[in-house]
Amino acid sequence: LGILGRMNTGNHFLLLAWLLLTGSTSTALAIYIWTRRASRGAKRFGWVSMVGGIWALFLMAEILTPHLPGKMIWNDLQTIGGFVPPLFLFFVLDYTDRSGWLKPGLIAAFLTPPLLTVISAFLDFPPGWTRSAPRIEEGAGLLPLVTFTYGPWSIVAMIFSALVMVASLALLFDRLLYGAKIYRLQVTSLI
């Protein structure tokens, strides 16, 4: 629940506006990027942008849904966000001229944890593996918020995501330090 539980109504609306802006612009950016597939890494960055945008829109829908069953459906759909770290890594590998590393086995290995998270969240199988004890937070104000206890797989998936993002950033820092000077501004904006 974190900071959302301590926000006043005005801040909730700022968050919702930010999520709407983020979700819609990221999705629109993905569509624009896919029209420029000839650029190195464009298709992969389009996927990162699309999945991140959809995740933001699902989070906004969860916040706006007033009842627990509806919130849990949107929360299940939000697990798509777990694909962002591996998709970002695939983009970074492509962008930093390491696309040769993107073998089918490596891609499958990196997409398996988020796929298991999505399946487990939707099926709630094994029970409590991703989360348990969902409830509406009391006293959350105008926009009731859902909270739950994270299961063991969620912890593993979060650690996996964090490590994949750290690896992606390390590759970008390597490009920043040792790449062509002309691309340093681009790399800096990605970091």
Disulfide bonds with the S-S distance in Angstrom:
none
